[in-house]
Amino acid sequence: MIQTLMQCISIIDEEAKVDNTKEVDKNVIVDYDKEGNLIGVELLFVKEKRPEFLKQIKVENLIEA
């Protein structure tokens, strides 16, 4: 799932179970499963800090045909 909310972009594997969450900095949070695989990324305050970034996001090939 990819969400663009008021202040946040989240890319999360909803089927995976979060085992560990790490705050990379005050604007980036990442989630890992039990095996240490990256399963989620949250970019905070995007609209406030980098509104032009939202216009550049292009999503392709998320699901294998």
C-alpha positions in Angstrom: 0.0 0.0 0.0 1.2 3.5 -0.8 -0.5 6.4 1.0 -0.1 10.1 0.6 -1.6 11.8 3.6 -1.5 15.4 4.7 2.1 15.2 6.0 3.3 11.6 5.3 4.1 9.2 2.5 4.0 5.5 3.7 5.1 2.5 1.7 4.2 -0.6 3.7 4.0 -4.3 3.1 0.6 -4.9 4.9 1.1 -8.7 4.9 4.4 -8.6 6.8 4.6 -8.3 10.6 6.7 -5.5 12.0 9.4 -6.7 14.4 11.6 -3.6 14.7 11.1 0.1 13.9 14.0 2.5 13.5 13.8 6.3 13.3 16.5 7.2 10.7 16.0 10.9 11.4 13.1 13.1 12.5 11.6 12.8 9.0 12.2 9.1 8.1 11.0 5.9 9.9 11.6 2.4 8.6 10.1 -0.9 9.7 11.8 -4.4 9.5 10.4 -7.9 9.9 11.9 -10.6 12.1 14.5 -11.5 9.5 15.7 -7.9 9.2 14.0 -7.3 5.8 12.8 -3.8 5.1 9.0 -3.9 5.0 8.0 -0.3 5.5 9.1 3.3 5.0 7.4 6.5 6.2 8.5 9.9 5.0 7.1 12.5 7.4 6.3 16.2 6.8 6.8 15.8 3.0 4.1 18.2 2.0 5.4 20.8 4.5 9.1 20.4 3.8 9.2 19.3 0.1 5.9 19.9 -1.6 7.5 19.6 -5.1 8.5 16.0 -4.2 4.9 14.9 -4.2 4.6 16.0 -7.9 7.6 13.9 -8.9 6.5 10.5 -7.5 5.8 8.0 -10.2 4.8 4.4 -9.2 5.4 1.6 -11.7 5.7 -2.1 -11.8 4.6 -2.8 -8.2 2.9 -6.0 -9.2 4.4 -8.6 -11.4 2.1 -9.3 -14.4 
